[in-house]
Amino acid sequence: MTDDSDSSGSPASFRIAVSALIFDGERVLLALRRDIDWWNLPGGGMEVGETVDEALLREVAEETGLEVEIEQLVGVYSKPQKQEIVLVFRCHITGGTLRATEETRECRYFHPGALPANILPKHRQRIEDALLHQQSAVIRAQRTTTEEDQHIAQ
């Protein structure tokens, strides 16, 4: 029998999030968030009742105005400090119009060698993993906190 509770005896709970890697040739799409001054891959947390693909399509539309189709799972990222698992997918555009949204101030493509300084290291690592073009997904722990990431990126 397995114990699925944390040290307090409460059931363990994890947040599941999704992110999209959308490339235009060699350039990758990033969104500049309105709530913080950081560029990130489009994505976010799953909502109750959603499937993984529904969550990804919703998040991309909410943050970029684009409609996408999933091509491949690039990586599974464990973030134990936030009890979060992030599934990252390579996607291609099927419709919509790239635009700023309620959640993003700007959306823009960047060459991987010229990513903005204010991109979180976790997102930079996910882009680097996509550029490996592996047949199977990367499984990686990303243990730093957002505060530590912001310090690293500066």
N, C-alpha and C positions, 0 to 999 in steps of 0.2 A: 504494500500500500504506500502511496506517495503522500507527502504532506505538502499541500498547496497553500499553506498559511505563512505569514511573515513571522518574525520573532515575537510579535505581540499576540499571536494567536489569531489575528484577523486574516480573512482570506486575502491572498495576494491579488493585487489588481494592476494591470498594465494598460497603458494607453497605446493604441496602435495608430501610427501615422504613415502617410504615404507622400512621396515626392516624385516629381517628373523631371527627367532629363530630356530636354527637347533641343535637338541640334539643327542648325542651319549650316550645312557643310561641316566645317570644323568648329564653328562657334556655338556656344551653349546659351540658352535663354535663362536670364536671371530676372527676378522681380525685386524692386526696392520697396520694402514694407513701409506703410504709413505710420505704424505704431512705434517702430524703432528705425534708426538710420542704418539698416543692414540689408545687403543684397542676399537673396537666397533662391534656392530652387523652388519653383511653385509646388505647393503641397500643404498638408495640414492633417489634423486628426480625423479619424473616422467617426461618424455619428452612429448612434444606435439604429440598428436595422439596415445599415448599409453594407454592401459587399466591398471588397478591396477596390475593384475596378470602378464601382459607382463613386466611391470616395475620391479616387484619383481624378476622375473626369469632372466631378463637381469642384474640387479644389482648383484645378487648372483653369476652369471657366471663371470661377470667382476671382482668381488672382491675375489672369492674363486676358480674358475674353476669348480664348481659343478653345476649340474642340479638338480632342486628340484621340488617338488609338494607341493602345499599349502594344509594344513590340516584344520587350524582354525584361525579365527581372534582372537588375544589375547587382543589387546587394540587399542584404538584411543586416541592419545596424542595431545593436543593442545599446541602449543608453540607460544603464542601471541606476545612475544617480537620479533619473527622472521616472524610473519604472516605465520606460517607453521602448517600443520596438518600431523602427522606421523601415518600411519597404520602399525601395527606390527602383523605378522603372524607366527604361528608355521608351520614349513615345514619339510618334510623328503626328503632325498637324493634319486634320481632316476638314477643318472649317473654322469659322469665327474670324474675328479681327483682333489683332494684337493691340492692346490699349491699357491705359491706367484704369484702375477700378477702385471701389471703396476700400479695398485692402492694400492696394499698391499705388505708389506715386508714379512709378515708371517701370516699364518692362523693356529690356534691351538684351541683344546678343553680345557675348564677349568671347574673344579668342581665349582658350585655356591658359595661354602664356601671358595674358594681359587681363586677368580677373581684377575687379576692383579691390582696393585695400580693405574696404569694409564688407567683406564676405566672411561669414563664419567659417573657421577651419574645418568643421564637420562637413559643410557643403562643398568646400574645395576638395576634400578627400573623396567625396562621393563622385565628383566630376572626374577626378584622377582615376578612380576605379572603373568608371564607364569607358575611359580611354584605353583601358587594358584590353578591351574587346574579348573578354573571356567567354567561353561557352556556358559556364555555370556561374551562378551568382556568388559574389563575395559575401562572406559572413565575417562581420567585424564588430568589435566592441568600440564604442566611442564614449570614453569615461569622463571626459572633462565637462565641467558645468558651462553654461552659457557665459557666465561672468568670466571664467577662465579663458574661454574662447575669445571673448572680446579683448581681453588683455593680450593674448597671443597675437591677435590680428593687428594690434596697434603698433 
